[in-house]
């Protein structure tokens, strides 16, 4: 009684089909810790050399020129986008959920990602929240005051509360 492989081989031979001999895969070269550290260092130098003087593509000049301590810097926002994209993948099933809170979380995360990408591309921040999870709220800072209107500017962070800013503006207008 012939086995399945023997029957298959006999049938292929009868049809005149010859199997090509497949080369065995080469074993992966093992690196020592010193070699691995040297390779990491060489790659880091090569990346720096390649990226020297280049600006990231599709990022607005105003966003690139923000000072190092600014919360809405390009590097921070890129990190927030990647974090939220991973989060969006994890809550993918919330999209069609019957629970309104779950659907809302999915839509809010999706919108936050789009707004962050718009910030990088155009330099216009569309959202009222900021941070890795979007839990920080934007504050408005009074920059010019007149008799009838007050001009506000969104700021990511300010040391003063709204009341302190109002007091400062009142003191300036009275003097």
C-alpha positions, 0 to 999 in steps of 0.5 A: 500500500502506497502512502499519499506522498508516494502516490503524489510523486508517481502521479507527478512523474507520470505527467512529466513534472519535475520538482525543483530543488529548493535551496535551504535558507541560510542561517541568520548571522549571530552578532555579539553584544559589542557588534550589535552596539557598534551597528546601532551606533553606525546606523544612528550616525548614518541617519543623522547624516542623511537627515542633516538639514532636512525638514520633515515633509508636509509640516508647516513652517510655524509648527517647525519653528516653535520653541523647544519647551512648547507643548504643541511641538512637532515631535510631541504631536507626532508622538500623540498621533501614533499613540492615538492611532494605536488606541483607535485600533484597539477600540475598532469594535466601538465604531458599530457599538450599540453603546453611544459612549463607545461610539462617541469615544471612537469618533472623538479619537478619530477626530482628534487624530485628524485635527492633530494631522491638520495642525502639522500640515497647516499650522492651524489648531482646530481642537479645544483639547491637547495632550497625549490623550487629549485630556488637557483643555486649551485656554484662552488668553486676552491679548487685546481689549477694547470697550466692546470686544475682547480678542482672545488667542488660544494658548496651550499653557499659561501660568495665570488663571482667567481671573488673573489675566482679567485683573492684569488687563483691568490694571493696564486699562485703568492706568 
